[in-house]
Amino acid sequence: MPPIDIRQRAIALLDQLPQNKLAAVVQLLEVLAESTPQIPASSEEAPLLAVIQWQLTAPEQSRLDDLRDRCEWGELTNAEHQELLHYEDRLEQNRVEHLEALIALAKLRNLDLISLNQRFSSPMQSFNAACSALLL
């Protein structure tokens, strides 16, 4: 679809939304349009940024989501339960490494940890908040 057609479709969909959903849509659009200034990484920062930005691959995330859903319903085999525990251990280890890398990067950039963390997590959290607001 050409960009003009897509823009017109988006405008048409906005016109169809109930008034109480518009604020959430605007918030979502602001998050999507927001450009985050990229500070070039030094040789010291590059490995820290790799740890901070690490995430599961799409197939791994999909498998984890499936295992979590099925676990809630008590539908996992023993092998699948072990697989889920492996994923959860891996994510917990990454959270620790993520925090350690954030602390080190904050020191390198002479920034407070909260501000630096917001630079890396704010867009997705805002996106999720806007999407949640749309569902209300």
HUPE-V340287 format. One line per field, one symbol per residue. phi: phi as a letter, one per 30 degrees, with the letter a starting at -180 (. if undefined). A space follows every 50 residues. Layout:
phi = ???
//
This chain:
phi = .dedddddddddddddddedcdddddddddddddccdccedddddedddd ddcdaddeddddddeddddddeciccdddddddddddddddddddddedd ddddddddchbddddddddcceeddddddddddddd
//
